[in-house]
Amino acid sequence: MEKTVNQKAWFLVLPVLVLVAFSAVIPLMTVVNYSV
């Protein structure tokens, strides 16, 4: 039961982490481009 719950939790958390990563990387890339 715990394993299944963990898998479901990961399936819910992974897309959130991806969205956060993109929202954090995009502005960083724009800042780097302007600085360079």
Rosetta constraint file for C-alpha pairs under 8 A:
AtomPair CA 1 CA 5 HARMONIC 6.23 0.50
AtomPair CA 2 CA 6 HARMONIC 6.06 0.50
AtomPair CA 3 CA 7 HARMONIC 6.17 0.50
AtomPair CA 4 CA 8 HARMONIC 6.24 0.50
AtomPair CA 5 CA 9 HARMONIC 6.09 0.50
AtomPair CA 6 CA 10 HARMONIC 6.11 0.50
AtomPair CA 7 CA 11 HARMONIC 6.19 0.50
AtomPair CA 8 CA 12 HARMONIC 6.30 0.50
AtomPair CA 9 CA 13 HARMONIC 6.02 0.50
AtomPair CA 10 CA 14 HARMONIC 5.73 0.50
AtomPair CA 11 CA 15 HARMONIC 7.15 0.50
AtomPair CA 12 CA 16 HARMONIC 7.02 0.50
AtomPair CA 13 CA 17 HARMONIC 6.19 0.50
AtomPair CA 14 CA 18 HARMONIC 6.20 0.50
AtomPair CA 15 CA 19 HARMONIC 6.20 0.50
AtomPair CA 16 CA 20 HARMONIC 6.19 0.50
AtomPair CA 17 CA 21 HARMONIC 5.98 0.50
AtomPair CA 18 CA 22 HARMONIC 6.20 0.50
AtomPair CA 19 CA 23 HARMONIC 6.11 0.50
AtomPair CA 20 CA 24 HARMONIC 6.06 0.50
AtomPair CA 21 CA 25 HARMONIC 5.90 0.50
AtomPair CA 22 CA 26 HARMONIC 5.87 0.50
AtomPair CA 23 CA 27 HARMONIC 7.08 0.50
AtomPair CA 24 CA 28 HARMONIC 6.58 0.50
AtomPair CA 25 CA 29 HARMONIC 6.07 0.50
AtomPair CA 26 CA 30 HARMONIC 6.35 0.50
AtomPair CA 27 CA 31 HARMONIC 6.14 0.50
AtomPair CA 28 CA 32 HARMONIC 6.14 0.50
AtomPair CA 29 CA 33 HARMONIC 6.09 0.50
AtomPair CA 30 CA 34 HARMONIC 6.22 0.50
AtomPair CA 31 CA 35 HARMONIC 6.05 0.50
AtomPair CA 32 CA 36 HARMONIC 6.01 0.50
